[in-house]
Amino acid sequence: MYLTQDQRQIISNVVFHALVEIHTLCADGRAKQAADLAEAICGLPTGMWSDDYDLREFRDSFVAEYQQKYPTNSGYDYVGALEEAIALGW
């Protein structure tokens, strides 16, 4: 699926929030959770420029799993943000 500029803006925001959370997690000594979050979002920056990137699959396979494993994260809804981006494309 080709992503629009608006969708890419949302994805950039997701990456920003994840980086802030990773920083906080590391400062709090929660390296495992920080690593899990980094793994969950690492495909977003390059994937959003691919013409055949499946944002739904990415959300379900990586981000939703992270959010289920750590339901008390920073309060930022990664899955919800990606759902917003997906909705803009349909």
Beta strands, then each sheet from edge to edge (+ up, - down):
end
